[in-house]
Amino acid sequence: MNVDAPDFTALRADFPRARTAAYLDNASSHPISVHSAAALHRYIGWLTDEVGDPWWPQWAATRDEAKLLFAQLINARPEEIAFARSTVESESNLLNGMGEYLAGGNVVTNDLHYGAALYNYQMRLQDGLELRVVKNRNWRIELEDMAKAIDHNTRLVSISLVSNVNGLLAQVKEISELAHAHGALLYADIIQAAGAVPIDVRAMGIDMAACSTFKWLMGVKGFGFLYVRADLQNTVVKPTQHSGGVRQNYPPWTAAPDPAIPEISHTPVPGPGCYEVSYPSYEGAVCAQESLRYILRLGVPHIRAHVRGLAERLQEELPAIGYTSITPRGNESSILAFVAKDPEATMARTRAAGVHVAMRYGDKLRLSPSVYNNHEDIDRLLAALR
């Protein structure tokens, strides 16, 4: 969808957090906008004053639109999107459902994938999974190293589209081509990408993906989305948790039992709903509906262009005052990481200055500006660090 560039100065007012701090830790948890907050208040008002019918039909439309908007964001079809509780749980459920497909093969990932996902794979080594973890070289994943790890017996390649470690934007199209050339599938953890960088699962060759909404989708925890390519559903990726209804064909459930059908029967849930268990978080759906509308209205390319100016300045000025970057120059994500010589002092100084940042992996200062951040926030950070 082509949209005009928004006025980023004006939309700063949409995020009250910008008034209380120079908040540069959106990769940990993104503040919700006043629009999403208002939608949640309307929902709470409904629950408070109008519990009961017609609650379900009223909010089914919200649930369905959230799924439709997310499909639009990543260029998938709505029938390829399921609700999920978290990114890590989604990847785990995919692996569980791919047991037959993975048997006898190997999985390739890299050490800039999310730590909890790597833990998941390490635990599966105990069950006989063959795992190959490509190591970064100077905080980059080299395509030639991935190529050496992927072979004719590789069943799955699993990556983070944007690494939470240093914001590295994966060479996803090239990795996908490597995987597909060997008959393997590509899974992408997109939690640090969706809403911050453009995603086209078709053009990128992503077969499966998942994300929560509390980062760049500007939503709440406990709610997210799972993408499974249509032809993989219920074939390669089988559901391992089941939720649905049954029909009882005997008294007192029915006065006239039908002898042609079993006493208890069910109809399997079709499409991506087969991966959903019970109801999704309606607080999550309400917030996602509003935040996805907001993101699509702004346009992800415009969001990335706005952040690019802030990121380029950070890449230029932080190394000059002693913070070595471990994020490649020109990297197009919204996350940057720098080595802090004295992590404790760095955090103390930023806290005292009202600047909210993250310190990860011991001495890695992680910064993640978003739509409402501006150069005054960068000035405040630099003043605290000098």
Secondary structure by P-SEA (a helix, b strand, c coil): ccccccccccccccccccccccccccccbbbbcaaaaaaaaaaaaaaaccccccccccaaaaaaaaaaaaaaaaccccccccccccaaaaaaaaaaaaccccccbbbbbcccccaaaaaaaaaacccccbbbbbbbccccccaaaaaaaccccccbbbbcccccccccccaaaaaaaaaaaacbbbbbbccccccccccccccccccccccccccccccccccbbbbccccccccccccccccccccccccccccccccccccbbbbccccccccccccccaaaaaaaaaaaaaaaaacaaaaaaaaaaaaaaaacccccccccccccccccccbbbbbbccaaaaaaaaaaacbbbbbcccccbbbbbcccccaaaaaaaaaaac
